[in-house]
Each structure stands twice: as structure tokens, then as C-alpha cells.
Amino acid sequence: MTTTIKDIAKVLNISHSTVSRALTGSKAVSEKTKEEIFKVAKELNYIPNMNARSLKIDKAYNIGVFFSTIDNGTSPFVFQSVINNVYRNMDKKYNVIVKGIDMHEENTISPKNYDGILVLSQKKGDDGFIEEIIDKKIPVVVINRKVSHKVINVYTDEKIGTSRGVEELIINGHKDIAIIEGPERFYSTKMRRDGCLEALEKYNIKLNEKLILHGDFSVKSGYLVTKKILNGKEKFTAIFAFNDEMATGAIKAITDHGLKVPDDISVLGFDGNEIGKFITPSITTVIRPIGEIAKLGIELLMKLINGESEIIGKKIYIESKLSIGNSIRDIHI
């Protein structure tokens, strides 16, 4: 026989409306009473009827996680890091719906379908979608890219992190640096390019435009682009790939070409993908803490959904840092 909230209320000798409010996270119920209710609910193996609950209190019990794009530019590492942290840190009574903003049809988002939305924004073109969510009064948190909207925004300055990484190459004697950029339309590509230029200008090093090529953040694109520059006429001693997947592809291409990393060519990556620690050589990379950003983002979204509106507009900056591996050689030695 199915356990109902009335059964829980009977055991505790309280009203079923109090049980209902506690199970939906209402602040009107004390923490002590909530603990007692949850304990009895567990003992009685209470399973909430999400469909009935949704109709009664006008909640969808869905959280949307929207990426700028899923199949064209979002790396598997970023996607997995965000989704894993969403599931680990959200309220377990919610379902997760994952979509790409590039597949969204304008004016189709509805508060009937989403109790809150987490947006991982990678380009300015996402602003219209963010504005649509705000207009529909759906709780929203934007992560990854700094935005001007009055929403909760968790981000990192990729320019600063990139500048520090490229400076590491320069300190080790590298002036001729090949660059494998990401998709041109992505904000991250622009920020990493700006950080690269900032470091080169600091040391009065001129960037060779012929050594700038584009990948799509995949391992394959890093491999193919590196093969292209290895077969070209331009000389270089290091490669800066705009993410670790492309850096991994670059190392494979260098090895297939009969050269060694870092003995012949040094490689710098970006993101802090765990894969970089387990290949040989391990990748020196700029860690963008996307997992930490996603964790904080979903925690703040849950607070918004539960009525903590005073945090709307909060901007939170998380710093990137350099992780030293074995993929950069000091050519002064």
C-alpha cells in the first residue's frame, strides 16, 4: 500500500499541510520539524507523486541546463563537469533537462516547464535567450561568461589565466608559439586570445599570424591542425592549444611526426581536464575551475527556487590557476 503525506502526519500527530510544506522546502516549517518529517518519510518509504504535486502547487519539478551549443564546440570535459556537478548538488526531487541554446526557438520557454534554469553561456549571442528567461520570471543563474544582466553570474577571467600560462612558455625561452584557437564565435576564444596577446606584448614579442589556426575544441581538430603547422614552413618551439583536448591531439600529431614533447616542441593547454594528468607527458595547463563554477551555480539556483530573491544580481568571480605538468621544456638549458 502506498504511503501518503497523511500517513506521515498521523505518525507525528501534525497536520498533513505541515508535512506537505516541509517536503516542498517551505521556510514556514522549522528545521527540527523538517528533520522529523523526513525521518518518518524515509522509514515509511514515502515516494512523492511528482505529477500530482506539480498540478497542486504549480511546480514543474524540472531544472533546465542550457549550453550555448552541445554538438558544436562544447568539449566533452566541460559538458561532463557541468552535468556531474548539477546532479551532485541539486535538490534530488527535481528532474534535469539538458538543451542547447542554438536549438532553442524564440519565445518557447515557459515557467510551466522549468522551475529554474542554469545557463552555461559561451557567446554574446546567448543574451537574447537570457533576457527571455528573465522576462518570463524564471529563476536563472548564468555561469562561465560574465554578463551585464541583473542575474546571478558565476565566472572566471580566462584572459588572466591565459596570460599567466603563455608567460610560462616565454619564461622558458619560447618566442615562436603556434596557437590553436577555439571556435571564433565563442567568448572563451576571444578571452584566451586577448590573454595570449597580453603576455606577448609584456615581453615585446610579436605574434606570427601564420601560426594561428582554428580548431573546434575536439582532440581530432587539435591533431589535424598540428599536422598542418608541422608540415608548414613556419618555425615554432611551442604550441598553445585553447583546451586540453586539442592539446592532447597536438601531442599525438607531434609524436606521429617523429618528434617528442617537450624535447622538440612544448605544449600548453587550457581547462585542467583530468586527461592531461594521465597522458605522457602530462600537460601543463591553465585550470578554469568549471566544476567549481557549476557547483556554485546550481547551489545558488536552488536558493533562488526556494525563494531567496535577495541574491539576484550577485556576481561571483573564481580565479583560474596554472597547473605545471611535463609538457614544457626550458630551451635556455
N, C-alpha and C positions, 0 to 999 in steps of 0.2 A: 504493500500500500504506500502511495506517495506521501511524503512528509510535506505539510504546508506551513505557512507562517503562523497559522492559528495553533498548530501543534506546538511550535516553539514558544508562542505566547502563553499557552496553557502550562507548560513546564515551569516557566519563570513567573507565572501569575502577573503578567503585564498585558497591555493591550496589543492586538495584532498590528495596529497602526504604528506603534513604537518599534516593533520588530521590523516592519516594512521600511521605516525611515532609517533605521540602523543599517540594514542591508544595502541601502542605496547611498550610504555615506553621508547622511544628513548631519549637520553640526548641532541640530537640536537635541541629539541624543548624546549623553555623556560617554566618555571613553570607557569608563568602567562598565556601564550597561552594554555598550557595544561588544566588549570582550566577552561578557556573559552570554550574549545572544549568539555570537559567532561560535563560541564553545559548544553550546547546545545544538546549534545548526549542524556542526560537524558531527557531533555524537549521534544525531538523528539522521545523518546522511541526507541533509536537505539539498535539493538541486533546484535552483531558481528557474522559473519559466520565463525565459528572456522575451519571448514573443508577447506573453500576457503583460509582463512588466512594461515593455515598450509602449503598448497601447494605453496602459493605465496612467503612466506618468510622462508620456510624450518624450521618451528617450529611445534612440536607435540602438544604443549599446555598440556602436561602431566608431572606431577611430581611423581616420584616413591618414595614410603616409604617402605623400606625393613627392616624387623626384622630378627634376626638370625633364629628364628622359630616363628610360630604363634600358632600352635596347641600343642606344647610340651615344655612348660617351660616359655613362656611369660605370665605373670599374666594378668588377665582382667584389673586390675588397671593401669599397665604400658601401655598396648595397648591403652586403652581409653584415658589416659592422653596425650600420644603422638599424636594420631589421632585428638583429640579435639583441641590441640594447633596448629597442622598443618593447619586445616581448618580455625581457627580463625585468623591466621597470614599470610597466603599465599595470593598472588595476586589472586583475585576471577576469573580471566579469565582462570585459569588452572584447569585441572582435576587431581584427585589423584588416583594413582594405588597402592594398598597395596599388598605386597607379602612377602613370607618367603624365606630367602636365602637358607635354606635347601631344597627347592623345585626348585631352580634355576639350569638350565642346562648351563654348561660352554660355554662361547663364544656365548651366545644368546642375550646378552644385546646390544642395538643399540641406537645411538643418534637420529635416526629417530623416536624412540618410546618415548624417555624421553628428556625433556629439562633440567632436574636436578634430582638428587637422594639424598634423606636423608636416611642414614643407621643407624639404631639402632643396634649396634654391642654388642653381649653378649659373644663372644668367639673368640679366636685367629684364629680359623678355618675360620672366615669370611674374613681374609686378602686377600685370592685369589680373592674373589668377589670384594673387594675394589680396588685391583690392576687392575682388568678387567675394572672397570668403569673409572679409571684414564687413562688406555691405550686407551680407546675409546673417551677420551677427553670430557666426560660428566661432567658438574659441580656437585660436590659431597660434602656433609658435613657428617661427622661421629660423632654420639653422643653416650653418655653413657660410652664407653670404651676408654681409652687413647690408641692411635695408633701412630706408628712411621712414617707413610706415610706423605708426604707433602700435606696434605689436611686440611681443616678447621675441627677442632676437639673440641667438647664441652663435658666436662666430669666432674665427681666428684670423689674424692678419698674415696671409700667405706671403705677402711681399717681404715682410721682416724675416720670416723663416727662410725663404728662398735666398735672400741676400746673405744670410749667415752661412748657408750651405755652399753657395758659389764662392764666398770668401775663403772657405776651407780649401777649395780647389786652388785658388790663387795663392794662398799662403804656402801651399805645397808646390808652387812653381808653375802652375798651369795657366797659360795665357791664351792658347789656341783651344777654345772649348766649343765643341759641337753641341747644339741644343735640339732636343726632340720635344716640341711643344704638343699640347693637347688640342682639342677642337677649338677653332678660332672664336666661336660664339660664346664660349664658356668664360665666366668671370674669373675662374681659377687660372685659366691660361693667361689672361691679362695680368693678374696679380703676380704670377710667377715670372712672367716676362719682365715686369717692372722691377721685381726684386733682383733679377739677374742683371739688368742694366745698371741698377743702383750700385751693386757690388763692383762691376767692371769699371764704372765711372770713378768710384772711390780710389781705384788703383791705376787710373788713367790708361785702361786697356780698351782698345777699340774692338767692337764686336764684328766678326766676319759674317755678313749677311748670308753668304753662300753656305754657311754651316748651320743655318736654321732650317729645320724641316718639321713637318707636322705628322703626328700620329693620332690615334683615336683612343688612347689610354689602354689599349689592349697589348698583351705580350706579343702577338703577331705583328702589330704595327711597329713596335719597338725593334723587332727583329728585322723587318723589311727595310725600315728607314736606315738602320745602322748598316745593313749590307750596301745600301745605296751610297752612303757617305764614305764607306770603306773602299768602294770601287771608284770614287771620285778623285779629283786631283788636289783637293784642299787638304792641307796638313793639320792635324789636331792631336792633342795628347790626352784629352778628356772628353767625356760625354756627360751632359746633364739631361736626364730624362725627366719629364714633368710628372711621372709617377713611377712607382716601383715595378708595376707590371711591365711597362716599357723598358725600364732599366734591366729587368730580367731578360727580356727579348734581346736587348743590346748586348748583354754579356754572352748570350748564346751565339749571336752573329759574330762577335769578335773571336770567340773560340773556334767557330767553324771556319773562320778566315785564316786560322793558323796562328793567331796572336793570343796573348794572355792578359787577363785583368788581375792586378793592376800593373804588371810589369811593363806592358806595352801601351795600354790605354786605361786610364782611370775612369770610373763610373760613379756618378752621384744620382740618387733617386729622390723621390718625394712621396710622402704619405705615412711611412712607418708600417707598411704591410709586413705581416709576420713572415711571409715567404722569403723576404730579404735576409732573414736571420739563418735560414736553413739551406741556402744555396752556397756554392763555393765560387768566388769569395763572397762573404756576407756583404750586403750593400750598405754603404754609408748613405744615410737618408735624412731628409727633413721630416720630422714626425708632426703631421697635422692630427691632433687628437680627436678624430671624427667619432670614435666610440664614446669618448667622454662628452663630446658635444651632444650626441644623440641621447645619451643617458640623461643629461641635464634637461635637454629639450622635452623629452617625454614626461619627466617628473614635473616640470613646470606646466605642461599641458594638462596633466591630471589635476593639478591645483586649480587651474582655470576652470576646468569642467566642474569641479567641486565648489565653485563659487568664489574663489579668491581673486576677485577682479582688480584688487589694488596692485597686482604685479604686472598689469597690462602696460606695455611700453618699455619694460625693463630690457636693457641692453647688457649682455654679458660677454666679455672678451676672454678667450682662453688662449694662452701663448703656445706657439709652436716651438720645437726644440730640435737640435741636431743630434742624431744618433750615429756614432762613429763605428763603421764596420771595417772590412779589409779591402774595399774596392778602390781606394785612392792611394797612390804612391807619391812620395815626396821625390820629385825629379831633380831636386837640388843635390841629392846624395849620389 
